[in-house]
Amino acid sequence: MKARVYVMPKAGVLDPQGKAIGHALEGLGFAGIGEVRAGKVIELELSETDPARAKAQAEDMARRLLANTVIESFRVEVA
């Protein structure tokens, strides 16, 4: 079973990578760019076959390693 973990900076946390992307897009001539936030997507191939247990396992991984829950939020999708 495949799980995707989406990790993003929490609201109010500075995002220098997002700022740099926003400035670069403006420099390339893209107008109307508002706030840009940069995150990461982590794909996991899990041996678990039960979707609920796979999601719980991926959420545990995110809390313990994949996301810094002090400054980042995450969500998990299982397919």
mmCIF file as gemmi writes it, N, C-alpha and C atoms, coordinates in Angstrom:
data_model
loop_
_atom_site.group_PDB
_atom_site.id
_atom_site.type_symbol
_atom_site.label_atom_id
_atom_site.label_alt_id
_atom_site.label_comp_id
_atom_site.label_asym_id
_atom_site.label_entity_id
_atom_site.label_seq_id
_atom_site.pdbx_PDB_ins_code
_atom_site.Cartn_x
_atom_site.Cartn_y
_atom_site.Cartn_z
_atom_site.occupancy
_atom_site.B_iso_or_equiv
_atom_site.pdbx_formal_charge
_atom_site.auth_seq_id
_atom_site.auth_asym_id
_atom_site.pdbx_PDB_model_num
ATOM 1 N N . MET Axp A 1 ? 0.851 -1.174 0 1 0 ? 1 A 1
ATOM 2 C CA . MET Axp A 1 ? 0 0 0 1 0 ? 1 A 1
ATOM 3 C C . MET Axp A 1 ? 0.892 1.232 0 1 0 ? 1 A 1
ATOM 4 N N . LYS Axp A 2 ? 0.492 2.252 -0.745 1 0 ? 2 A 1
ATOM 5 C CA . LYS Axp A 2 ? 1.276 3.474 -0.843 1 0 ? 2 A 1
ATOM 6 C C . LYS Axp A 2 ? 0.656 4.555 0.036 1 0 ? 2 A 1
ATOM 7 N N . ALA Axp A 3 ? 1.509 5.259 0.751 1 0 ? 3 A 1
ATOM 8 C CA . ALA Axp A 3 ? 1.077 6.396 1.567 1 0 ? 3 A 1
ATOM 9 C C . ALA Axp A 3 ? 1.868 7.62 1.139 1 0 ? 3 A 1
ATOM 10 N N . ARG Axp A 4 ? 1.193 8.76 1.128 1 0 ? 4 A 1
ATOM 11 C CA . ARG Axp A 4 ? 1.86 10.035 0.855 1 0 ? 4 A 1
ATOM 12 C C . ARG Axp A 4 ? 1.697 10.913 2.081 1 0 ? 4 A 1
ATOM 13 N N . VAL Axp A 5 ? 2.802 11.494 2.509 1 0 ? 5 A 1
ATOM 14 C CA . VAL Axp A 5 ? 2.806 12.41 3.644 1 0 ? 5 A 1
ATOM 15 C C . VAL Axp A 5 ? 3.145 13.793 3.096 1 0 ? 5 A 1
ATOM 16 N N . TYR Axp A 6 ? 2.23 14.744 3.279 1 0 ? 6 A 1
ATOM 17 C CA . TYR Axp A 6 ? 2.427 16.12 2.841 1 0 ? 6 A 1
ATOM 18 C C . TYR Axp A 6 ? 2.804 16.944 4.071 1 0 ? 6 A 1
ATOM 19 N N . VAL Axp A 7 ? 3.952 17.596 4.013 1 0 ? 7 A 1
ATOM 20 C CA . VAL Axp A 7 ? 4.465 18.378 5.139 1 0 ? 7 A 1
ATOM 21 C C . VAL Axp A 7 ? 4.594 19.84 4.696 1 0 ? 7 A 1
ATOM 22 N N . MET Axp A 8 ? 4.018 20.74 5.481 1 0 ? 8 A 1
ATOM 23 C CA . MET Axp A 8 ? 4.069 22.174 5.17 1 0 ? 8 A 1
ATOM 24 C C . MET Axp A 8 ? 4.402 22.964 6.431 1 0 ? 8 A 1
ATOM 25 N N . PRO Axp A 9 ? 5.053 24.117 6.271 1 0 ? 9 A 1
ATOM 26 C CA . PRO Axp A 9 ? 5.268 24.982 7.436 1 0 ? 9 A 1
ATOM 27 C C . PRO Axp A 9 ? 3.92 25.448 7.983 1 0 ? 9 A 1
ATOM 28 N N . LYS Axp A 10 ? 3.823 25.534 9.288 1 0 ? 10 A 1
ATOM 29 C CA . LYS Axp A 10 ? 2.589 26.033 9.907 1 0 ? 10 A 1
ATOM 30 C C . LYS Axp A 10 ? 2.418 27.51 9.582 1 0 ? 10 A 1
ATOM 31 N N . ALA Axp A 11 ? 1.17 27.969 9.631 1 0 ? 11 A 1
ATOM 32 C CA . ALA Axp A 11 ? 0.878 29.39 9.421 1 0 ? 11 A 1
ATOM 33 C C . ALA Axp A 11 ? 1.644 30.213 10.443 1 0 ? 11 A 1
ATOM 34 N N . GLY Axp A 12 ? 2.218 31.302 9.99 1 0 ? 12 A 1
ATOM 35 C CA . GLY Axp A 12 ? 2.962 32.18 10.885 1 0 ? 12 A 1
ATOM 36 C C . GLY Axp A 12 ? 4.435 31.835 11.021 1 0 ? 12 A 1
ATOM 37 N N . VAL Axp A 13 ? 4.842 30.675 10.513 1 0 ? 13 A 1
ATOM 38 C CA . VAL Axp A 13 ? 6.253 30.287 10.555 1 0 ? 13 A 1
ATOM 39 C C . VAL Axp A 13 ? 6.93 30.832 9.306 1 0 ? 13 A 1
ATOM 40 N N . LEU Axp A 14 ? 8.073 31.477 9.477 1 0 ? 14 A 1
ATOM 41 C CA . LEU Axp A 14 ? 8.805 32.002 8.332 1 0 ? 14 A 1
ATOM 42 C C . LEU Axp A 14 ? 9.154 30.878 7.37 1 0 ? 14 A 1
ATOM 43 N N . ASP Axp A 15 ? 9.048 31.168 6.075 1 0 ? 15 A 1
ATOM 44 C CA . ASP Axp A 15 ? 9.341 30.185 5.041 1 0 ? 15 A 1
ATOM 45 C C . ASP Axp A 15 ? 10.288 30.816 4.021 1 0 ? 15 A 1
ATOM 46 N N . PRO Axp A 16 ? 11.604 30.828 4.299 1 0 ? 16 A 1
ATOM 47 C CA . PRO Axp A 16 ? 12.551 31.478 3.382 1 0 ? 16 A 1
ATOM 48 C C . PRO Axp A 16 ? 12.578 30.833 1.995 1 0 ? 16 A 1
ATOM 49 N N . GLN Axp A 17 ? 12.381 29.535 1.92 1 0 ? 17 A 1
ATOM 50 C CA . GLN Axp A 17 ? 12.358 28.876 0.619 1 0 ? 17 A 1
ATOM 51 C C . GLN Axp A 17 ? 11.142 29.344 -0.189 1 0 ? 17 A 1
ATOM 52 N N . GLY Axp A 18 ? 10.003 29.446 0.433 1 0 ? 18 A 1
ATOM 53 C CA . GLY Axp A 18 ? 8.808 29.95 -0.234 1 0 ? 18 A 1
ATOM 54 C C . GLY Axp A 18 ? 8.995 31.384 -0.708 1 0 ? 18 A 1
ATOM 55 N N . LYS Axp A 19 ? 9.612 32.223 0.147 1 0 ? 19 A 1
ATOM 56 C CA . LYS Axp A 19 ? 9.893 33.612 -0.238 1 0 ? 19 A 1
ATOM 57 C C . LYS Axp A 19 ? 10.796 33.659 -1.467 1 0 ? 19 A 1
ATOM 58 N N . ALA Axp A 20 ? 11.85 32.84 -1.473 1 0 ? 20 A 1
ATOM 59 C CA . ALA Axp A 20 ? 12.785 32.818 -2.601 1 0 ? 20 A 1
ATOM 60 C C . ALA Axp A 20 ? 12.086 32.386 -3.886 1 0 ? 20 A 1
ATOM 61 N N . ILE Axp A 21 ? 11.217 31.395 -3.788 1 0 ? 21 A 1
ATOM 62 C CA . ILE Axp A 21 ? 10.461 30.938 -4.964 1 0 ? 21 A 1
ATOM 63 C C . ILE Axp A 21 ? 9.555 32.058 -5.469 1 0 ? 21 A 1
ATOM 64 N N . GLY Axp A 22 ? 8.868 32.734 -4.554 1 0 ? 22 A 1
ATOM 65 C CA . GLY Axp A 22 ? 7.992 33.842 -4.937 1 0 ? 22 A 1
ATOM 66 C C . GLY Axp A 22 ? 8.752 34.946 -5.65 1 0 ? 22 A 1
ATOM 67 N N . HIS Axp A 23 ? 9.905 35.335 -5.112 1 0 ? 23 A 1
ATOM 68 C CA . HIS Axp A 23 ? 10.719 36.38 -5.744 1 0 ? 23 A 1
ATOM 69 C C . HIS Axp A 23 ? 11.218 35.93 -7.114 1 0 ? 23 A 1
ATOM 70 N N . ALA Axp A 24 ? 11.631 34.67 -7.231 1 0 ? 24 A 1
ATOM 71 C CA . ALA Axp A 24 ? 12.112 34.157 -8.516 1 0 ? 24 A 1
ATOM 72 C C . ALA Axp A 24 ? 10.999 34.154 -9.558 1 0 ? 24 A 1
ATOM 73 N N . LEU Axp A 25 ? 9.788 33.786 -9.158 1 0 ? 25 A 1
ATOM 74 C CA . LEU Axp A 25 ? 8.66 33.796 -10.094 1 0 ? 25 A 1
ATOM 75 C C . LEU Axp A 25 ? 8.359 35.212 -10.572 1 0 ? 25 A 1
ATOM 76 N N . GLU Axp A 26 ? 8.398 36.166 -9.646 1 0 ? 26 A 1
ATOM 77 C CA . GLU Axp A 26 ? 8.2 37.561 -10.04 1 0 ? 26 A 1
ATOM 78 C C . GLU Axp A 26 ? 9.297 38.011 -11.001 1 0 ? 26 A 1
ATOM 79 N N . GLY Axp A 27 ? 10.537 37.604 -10.725 1 0 ? 27 A 1
ATOM 80 C CA . GLY Axp A 27 ? 11.658 37.949 -11.596 1 0 ? 27 A 1
ATOM 81 C C . GLY Axp A 27 ? 11.53 37.362 -12.992 1 0 ? 27 A 1
ATOM 82 N N . LEU Axp A 28 ? 10.814 36.263 -13.099 1 0 ? 28 A 1
ATOM 83 C CA . LEU Axp A 28 ? 10.58 35.64 -14.401 1 0 ? 28 A 1
ATOM 84 C C . LEU Axp A 28 ? 9.378 36.249 -15.122 1 0 ? 28 A 1
ATOM 85 N N . GLY Axp A 29 ? 8.739 37.231 -14.498 1 0 ? 29 A 1
ATOM 86 C CA . GLY Axp A 29 ? 7.649 37.925 -15.147 1 0 ? 29 A 1
ATOM 87 C C . GLY Axp A 29 ? 6.259 37.433 -14.783 1 0 ? 29 A 1
ATOM 88 N N . PHE Axp A 30 ? 6.151 36.535 -13.834 1 0 ? 30 A 1
ATOM 89 C CA . PHE Axp A 30 ? 4.828 36.076 -13.396 1 0 ? 30 A 1
ATOM 90 C C . PHE Axp A 30 ? 4.255 37.101 -12.43 1 0 ? 30 A 1
ATOM 91 N N . ALA Axp A 31 ? 3.123 37.694 -12.81 1 0 ? 31 A 1
ATOM 92 C CA . ALA Axp A 31 ? 2.508 38.744 -11.998 1 0 ? 31 A 1
ATOM 93 C C . ALA Axp A 31 ? 1.44 38.146 -11.089 1 0 ? 31 A 1
ATOM 94 N N . GLY Axp A 32 ? 1.113 38.881 -10.051 1 0 ? 32 A 1
ATOM 95 C CA . GLY Axp A 32 ? 0.014 38.488 -9.177 1 0 ? 32 A 1
ATOM 96 C C . GLY Axp A 32 ? 0.336 37.344 -8.237 1 0 ? 32 A 1
ATOM 97 N N . ILE Axp A 33 ? 1.6 37.148 -7.932 1 0 ? 33 A 1
ATOM 98 C CA . ILE Axp A 33 ? 1.992 36.077 -7.012 1 0 ? 33 A 1
ATOM 99 C C . ILE Axp A 33 ? 1.786 36.572 -5.586 1 0 ? 33 A 1
ATOM 100 N N . GLY Axp A 34 ? 0.985 35.857 -4.842 1 0 ? 34 A 1
ATOM 101 C CA . GLY Axp A 34 ? 0.789 36.162 -3.428 1 0 ? 34 A 1
ATOM 102 C C . GLY Axp A 34 ? 1.822 35.401 -2.604 1 0 ? 34 A 1
ATOM 103 N N . GLU Axp A 35 ? 1.428 35.014 -1.421 1 0 ? 35 A 1
ATOM 104 C CA . GLU Axp A 35 ? 2.329 34.27 -0.55 1 0 ? 35 A 1
ATOM 105 C C . GLU Axp A 35 ? 2.621 32.893 -1.154 1 0 ? 35 A 1
ATOM 106 N N . VAL Axp A 36 ? 3.873 32.492 -1.107 1 0 ? 36 A 1
ATOM 107 C CA . VAL Axp A 36 ? 4.295 31.17 -1.582 1 0 ? 36 A 1
ATOM 108 C C . VAL Axp A 36 ? 4.829 30.395 -0.384 1 0 ? 36 A 1
ATOM 109 N N . ARG Axp A 37 ? 4.341 29.175 -0.197 1 0 ? 37 A 1
ATOM 110 C CA . ARG Axp A 37 ? 4.808 28.304 0.883 1 0 ? 37 A 1
ATOM 111 C C . ARG Axp A 37 ? 5.384 27.051 0.243 1 0 ? 37 A 1
ATOM 112 N N . ALA Axp A 38 ? 6.542 26.632 0.683 1 0 ? 38 A 1
ATOM 113 C CA . ALA Axp A 38 ? 7.193 25.438 0.142 1 0 ? 38 A 1
ATOM 114 C C . ALA Axp A 38 ? 7.174 24.336 1.193 1 0 ? 38 A 1
ATOM 115 N N . GLY Axp A 39 ? 6.821 23.148 0.761 1 0 ? 39 A 1
ATOM 116 C CA . GLY Axp A 39 ? 6.789 21.999 1.655 1 0 ? 39 A 1
ATOM 117 C C . GLY Axp A 39 ? 7.45 20.81 1 1 0 ? 39 A 1
ATOM 118 N N . LYS Axp A 40 ? 7.065 19.635 1.457 1 0 ? 40 A 1
ATOM 119 C CA . LYS Axp A 40 ? 7.631 18.415 0.88 1 0 ? 40 A 1
ATOM 120 C C . LYS Axp A 40 ? 6.572 17.319 0.859 1 0 ? 40 A 1
ATOM 121 N N . VAL Axp A 41 ? 6.758 16.391 -0.062 1 0 ? 41 A 1
ATOM 122 C CA . VAL Axp A 41 ? 5.896 15.221 -0.176 1 0 ? 41 A 1
ATOM 123 C C . VAL Axp A 41 ? 6.792 14.003 -0.034 1 0 ? 41 A 1
ATOM 124 N N . ILE Axp A 42 ? 6.402 13.092 0.845 1 0 ? 42 A 1
ATOM 125 C CA . ILE Axp A 42 ? 7.163 11.866 1.066 1 0 ? 42 A 1
ATOM 126 C C . ILE Axp A 42 ? 6.258 10.694 0.708 1 0 ? 42 A 1
ATOM 127 N N . GLU Axp A 43 ? 6.69 9.878 -0.24 1 0 ? 43 A 1
ATOM 128 C CA . GLU Axp A 43 ? 5.929 8.689 -0.627 1 0 ? 43 A 1
ATOM 129 C C . GLU Axp A 43 ? 6.523 7.472 0.055 1 0 ? 43 A 1
ATOM 130 N N . LEU Axp A 44 ? 5.653 6.683 0.653 1 0 ? 44 A 1
ATOM 131 C CA . LEU Axp A 44 ? 6.071 5.489 1.373 1 0 ? 44 A 1
ATOM 132 C C . LEU Axp A 44 ? 5.363 4.272 0.78 1 0 ? 44 A 1
ATOM 133 N N . GLU Axp A 45 ? 6.091 3.225 0.534 1 0 ? 45 A 1
ATOM 134 C CA . GLU Axp A 45 ? 5.503 1.953 0.133 1 0 ? 45 A 1
ATOM 135 C C . GLU Axp A 45 ? 5.449 1.095 1.393 1 0 ? 45 A 1
ATOM 136 N N . LEU Axp A 46 ? 4.236 0.792 1.845 1 0 ? 46 A 1
ATOM 137 C CA . LEU Axp A 46 ? 4.05 0.06 3.095 1 0 ? 46 A 1
ATOM 138 C C . LEU Axp A 46 ? 3.556 -1.354 2.813 1 0 ? 46 A 1
ATOM 139 N N . SER Axp A 47 ? 3.969 -2.3 3.625 1 0 ? 47 A 1
ATOM 140 C CA . SER Axp A 47 ? 3.508 -3.682 3.457 1 0 ? 47 A 1
ATOM 141 C C . SER Axp A 47 ? 2.113 -3.893 4.052 1 0 ? 47 A 1
ATOM 142 N N . GLU Axp A 48 ? 1.666 -2.95 4.864 1 0 ? 48 A 1
ATOM 143 C CA . GLU Axp A 48 ? 0.331 -3.029 5.479 1 0 ? 48 A 1
ATOM 144 C C . GLU Axp A 48 ? -0.747 -3.002 4.393 1 0 ? 48 A 1
ATOM 145 N N . THR Axp A 49 ? -1.745 -3.873 4.5 1 0 ? 49 A 1
ATOM 146 C CA . THR Axp A 49 ? -2.806 -3.938 3.497 1 0 ? 49 A 1
ATOM 147 C C . THR Axp A 49 ? -4.109 -3.281 3.964 1 0 ? 49 A 1
ATOM 148 N N . ASP Axp A 50 ? -4.269 -3.061 5.252 1 0 ? 50 A 1
ATOM 149 C CA . ASP Axp A 50 ? -5.464 -2.401 5.775 1 0 ? 50 A 1
ATOM 150 C C . ASP Axp A 50 ? -5.269 -0.887 5.678 1 0 ? 50 A 1
ATOM 151 N N . PRO Axp A 51 ? -6.117 -0.167 4.928 1 0 ? 51 A 1
ATOM 152 C CA . PRO Axp A 51 ? -5.927 1.278 4.746 1 0 ? 51 A 1
ATOM 153 C C . PRO Axp A 51 ? -5.891 2.077 6.045 1 0 ? 51 A 1
ATOM 154 N N . ALA Axp A 52 ? -6.744 1.751 6.99 1 0 ? 52 A 1
ATOM 155 C CA . ALA Axp A 52 ? -6.776 2.497 8.256 1 0 ? 52 A 1
ATOM 156 C C . ALA Axp A 52 ? -5.477 2.296 9.037 1 0 ? 52 A 1
ATOM 157 N N . ARG Axp A 53 ? -4.984 1.068 9.057 1 0 ? 53 A 1
ATOM 158 C CA . ARG Axp A 53 ? -3.727 0.8 9.774 1 0 ? 53 A 1
ATOM 159 C C . ARG Axp A 53 ? -2.535 1.403 9.045 1 0 ? 53 A 1
ATOM 160 N N . ALA Axp A 54 ? -2.571 1.385 7.72 1 0 ? 54 A 1
ATOM 161 C CA . ALA Axp A 54 ? -1.49 2.002 6.944 1 0 ? 54 A 1
ATOM 162 C C . ALA Axp A 54 ? -1.447 3.507 7.214 1 0 ? 54 A 1
ATOM 163 N N . LYS Axp A 55 ? -2.622 4.146 7.249 1 0 ? 55 A 1
ATOM 164 C CA . LYS Axp A 55 ? -2.674 5.58 7.525 1 0 ? 55 A 1
ATOM 165 C C . LYS Axp A 55 ? -2.162 5.876 8.925 1 0 ? 55 A 1
ATOM 166 N N . ALA Axp A 56 ? -2.563 5.088 9.893 1 0 ? 56 A 1
ATOM 167 C CA . ALA Axp A 56 ? -2.096 5.28 11.267 1 0 ? 56 A 1
ATOM 168 C C . ALA Axp A 56 ? -0.587 5.114 11.363 1 0 ? 56 A 1
ATOM 169 N N . GLN Axp A 57 ? -0.053 4.135 10.64 1 0 ? 57 A 1
ATOM 170 C CA . GLN Axp A 57 ? 1.39 3.895 10.64 1 0 ? 57 A 1
ATOM 171 C C . GLN Axp A 57 ? 2.126 5.093 10.02 1 0 ? 57 A 1
ATOM 172 N N . ALA Axp A 58 ? 1.628 5.595 8.894 1 0 ? 58 A 1
ATOM 173 C CA . ALA Axp A 58 ? 2.263 6.743 8.239 1 0 ? 58 A 1
ATOM 174 C C . ALA Axp A 58 ? 2.158 7.999 9.11 1 0 ? 58 A 1
ATOM 175 N N . GLU Axp A 59 ? 1.034 8.187 9.786 1 0 ? 59 A 1
ATOM 176 C CA . GLU Axp A 59 ? 0.885 9.33 10.691 1 0 ? 59 A 1
ATOM 177 C C . GLU Axp A 59 ? 1.876 9.246 11.845 1 0 ? 59 A 1
ATOM 178 N N . ASP Axp A 60 ? 2.086 8.046 12.365 1 0 ? 60 A 1
ATOM 179 C CA . ASP Axp A 60 ? 3.068 7.858 13.437 1 0 ? 60 A 1
ATOM 180 C C . ASP Axp A 60 ? 4.473 8.192 12.93 1 0 ? 60 A 1
ATOM 181 N N . MET Axp A 61 ? 4.793 7.75 11.714 1 0 ? 61 A 1
ATOM 182 C CA . MET Axp A 61 ? 6.099 8.07 11.116 1 0 ? 61 A 1
ATOM 183 C C . MET Axp A 61 ? 6.267 9.58 10.964 1 0 ? 61 A 1
ATOM 184 N N . ALA Axp A 62 ? 5.198 10.247 10.521 1 0 ? 62 A 1
ATOM 185 C CA . ALA Axp A 62 ? 5.262 11.7 10.341 1 0 ? 62 A 1
ATOM 186 C C . ALA Axp A 62 ? 5.494 12.406 11.665 1 0 ? 62 A 1
ATOM 187 N N . ARG Axp A 63 ? 4.759 12.003 12.698 1 0 ? 63 A 1
ATOM 188 C CA . ARG Axp A 63 ? 4.925 12.633 14.017 1 0 ? 63 A 1
ATOM 189 C C . ARG Axp A 63 ? 6.322 12.402 14.592 1 0 ? 63 A 1
ATOM 190 N N . ARG Axp A 64 ? 6.858 11.203 14.382 1 0 ? 64 A 1
ATOM 191 C CA . ARG Axp A 64 ? 8.125 10.839 15.019 1 0 ? 64 A 1
ATOM 192 C C . ARG Axp A 64 ? 9.36 11.25 14.228 1 0 ? 64 A 1
ATOM 193 N N . LEU Axp A 65 ? 9.229 11.412 12.891 1 0 ? 65 A 1
ATOM 194 C CA . LEU Axp A 65 ? 10.434 11.683 12.099 1 0 ? 65 A 1
ATOM 195 C C . LEU Axp A 65 ? 10.215 12.641 10.93 1 0 ? 65 A 1
ATOM 196 N N . LEU Axp A 66 ? 9.17 12.453 10.159 1 0 ? 66 A 1
ATOM 197 C CA . LEU Axp A 66 ? 9.056 13.13 8.879 1 0 ? 66 A 1
ATOM 198 C C . LEU Axp A 66 ? 8.695 14.607 8.974 1 0 ? 66 A 1
ATOM 199 N N . ALA Axp A 67 ? 8.028 15.003 10.035 1 0 ? 67 A 1
ATOM 200 C CA . ALA Axp A 67 ? 7.639 16.404 10.223 1 0 ? 67 A 1
ATOM 201 C C . ALA Axp A 67 ? 8.098 16.885 11.594 1 0 ? 67 A 1
ATOM 202 N N . ASN Axp A 68 ? 8.561 18.111 11.626 1 0 ? 68 A 1
ATOM 203 C CA . ASN Axp A 68 ? 8.86 18.758 12.902 1 0 ? 68 A 1
ATOM 204 C C . ASN Axp A 68 ? 7.557 19.424 13.337 1 0 ? 68 A 1
ATOM 205 N N . THR Axp A 69 ? 6.801 18.748 14.186 1 0 ? 69 A 1
ATOM 206 C CA . THR Axp A 69 ? 5.447 19.195 14.507 1 0 ? 69 A 1
ATOM 207 C C . THR Axp A 69 ? 5.393 20.516 15.286 1 0 ? 69 A 1
ATOM 208 N N . VAL Axp A 70 ? 6.529 21.024 15.705 1 0 ? 70 A 1
ATOM 209 C CA . VAL Axp A 70 ? 6.559 22.336 16.347 1 0 ? 70 A 1
ATOM 210 C C . VAL Axp A 70 ? 6.322 23.427 15.296 1 0 ? 70 A 1
ATOM 211 N N . ILE Axp A 71 ? 6.912 23.275 14.105 1 0 ? 71 A 1
ATOM 212 C CA . ILE Axp A 71 ? 6.824 24.295 13.073 1 0 ? 71 A 1
ATOM 213 C C . ILE Axp A 71 ? 6.169 23.82 11.778 1 0 ? 71 A 1
ATOM 214 N N . GLU Axp A 72 ? 5.84 22.527 11.686 1 0 ? 72 A 1
ATOM 215 C CA . GLU Axp A 72 ? 5.256 21.988 10.461 1 0 ? 72 A 1
ATOM 216 C C . GLU Axp A 72 ? 3.963 21.231 10.767 1 0 ? 72 A 1
ATOM 217 N N . SER Axp A 73 ? 3.058 21.258 9.815 1 0 ? 73 A 1
ATOM 218 C CA . SER Axp A 73 ? 1.862 20.43 9.886 1 0 ? 73 A 1
ATOM 219 C C . SER Axp A 73 ? 1.975 19.365 8.794 1 0 ? 73 A 1
ATOM 220 N N . PHE Axp A 74 ? 1.187 18.323 8.921 1 0 ? 74 A 1
ATOM 221 C CA . PHE Axp A 74 ? 1.229 17.262 7.91 1 0 ? 74 A 1
ATOM 222 C C . PHE Axp A 74 ? -0.151 16.664 7.722 1 0 ? 74 A 1
ATOM 223 N N . ARG Axp A 75 ? -0.316 16.033 6.568 1 0 ? 75 A 1
ATOM 224 C CA . ARG Axp A 75 ? -1.504 15.22 6.315 1 0 ? 75 A 1
ATOM 225 C C . ARG Axp A 75 ? -1.066 13.991 5.555 1 0 ? 75 A 1
ATOM 226 N N . VAL Axp A 76 ? -1.825 12.931 5.708 1 0 ? 76 A 1
ATOM 227 C CA . VAL Axp A 76 ? -1.486 11.638 5.116 1 0 ? 76 A 1
ATOM 228 C C . VAL Axp A 76 ? -2.62 11.186 4.209 1 0 ? 76 A 1
ATOM 229 N N . GLU Axp A 77 ? -2.249 10.698 3.018 1 0 ? 77 A 1
ATOM 230 C CA . GLU Axp A 77 ? -3.195 10.067 2.099 1 0 ? 77 A 1
ATOM 231 C C . GLU Axp A 77 ? -2.714 8.655 1.833 1 0 ? 77 A 1
ATOM 232 N N . VAL Axp A 78 ? -3.635 7.718 1.804 1 0 ? 78 A 1
ATOM 233 C CA . VAL Axp A 78 ? -3.294 6.307 1.543 1 0 ? 78 A 1
ATOM 234 C C . VAL Axp A 78 ? -4.049 5.869 0.298 1 0 ? 78 A 1
ATOM 235 N N . ALA Axp A 79 ? -3.337 5.173 -0.588 1 0 ? 79 A 1
ATOM 236 C CA . ALA Axp A 79 ? -3.976 4.663 -1.808 1 0 ? 79 A 1
ATOM 237 C C . ALA Axp A 79 ? -3.636 3.195 -2.002 1 0 ? 79 A 1
